Amino acid sequence: MKLLIPSYFAPDHPDWDKVVAGLGEDCGECIINPDSGPGFDLDRAYLDLCVRLRKAGIGILGYVYTHYGERNGGEVMSDIKDYSDRYGINNIFLDEASSEPGDVKFYTDLYELIQGKVVLNHGTAPDKKYLDAGDVLVIFEGYYQAHRTAKFPEWVSMCPKSRFAQIVYGATSIADMDASLARIRKTSGYCYVTDDFGDNPYDRLPSYFAKELKAA
């Protein structure tokens, strides 16, 4: 499996040293989020961070929210263009992705316009039609306790694992991490498990990051 890290911490945060030292080429990707999207202007610190990550061979995705298909498509594309123009990022993490079949066209239209990899964060298993709207679907995002009993529709198990990701927070011990990774490995090729929690469970790396990387 590869790590898909919602790295929503500042570009000068010391955890970036761990990411660069540990992740390496083709081991995973990071999602950057300057200000619930690309922000209003170029942030030189984020630009320097992107250069550093690319030198280390680490993939980068830009965070863009979609408000479950209700956000204006032009605004979404404007954010996507800003990532490309400012930071050279063409791979996009579309957060707050709808799971409903009636919203599929909103996302397939975006998918046709985006000139890079698209990860859709549904946070739950969406309608199967979303396979045509993104490269990777996040089929779970939530607390460790909820993940223990999560179930997925049969069609998920019939697809390549590389099409899916799962994100688990509040996994407080290494044993919890191992248990989550074992469950994720059954259906998904991308993972992230952290002991962080609260309003932003992605403001630091998990305390067991090195062990998770090795286990994944």
WOSUL-V808319 format. One record per run of one state. SS is the DSSP state (helix for helix, strand for strand, loop for the rest). FROM is the first residue (numbers start at 1). LEN is the number of residues. Records with the same first field share a line. If there is no record, write none. Layout:
SS: FROM-LEN ; FROM-LEN
//
This chain:
loop: 1-1 ; 7-8 ; 23-5 ; 33-11 ; 56-3 ; 66-1 ; 70-3 ; 88-4 ; 96-5 ; 114-4 ; 122-6 ; 133-3 ; 148-6 ; 158-3 ; 170-4 ; 186-4 ; 194-15 ; 216-1
strand: 2-5 ; 28-5 ; 59-7 ; 92-4 ; 118-4 ; 136-8 ; 164-6 ; 190-4
helix: 15-8 ; 44-12 ; 67-3 ; 73-15 ; 101-13 ; 128-5 ; 144-4 ; 154-4 ; 161-3 ; 174-12 ; 209-7
//
